[in-house]
């Protein structure tokens, strides 16, 4: 019997200079409810077990190697944290900034710029990330 191999993906979260997960801080700042967080965590779990292609239906390509997951439970917020593939392995993603979608637009509109700055900081200090749930 043949075994079908698959990659195990890992989701990481950038931590700022105060050793705080920027996505969790953002969720606290916007007042995301537990059902909002659980819906987002469910998508992250799918991503880890099946890879980014499994979420193509709810992924927004922002260009320059950045993506946003579009997460929402009925009646909840449109959470869209920004991530990149890698940067240290081809079987990982790293969440770099928080954003929401309002009126079909990313908010704050400068969120991809924040993600880019955080990625640059991460590349200079690779230990500024960790694996933890958003719930």
Buried (B, 14 or more C-beta within 10 A) or exposed (E): EEEEEEEEBEBBBBBEEEEEBBBBBBBEEBEBEEEBBBBBBEBBEBBBEBBBEBBEEBBBEBEEBBBBBBBBBEEBBBBBBBBBBBBEEEEBBBBBBBBBBEEEEBBEEEBBEBBBEBBEBBEEEEEBBEEEBBB
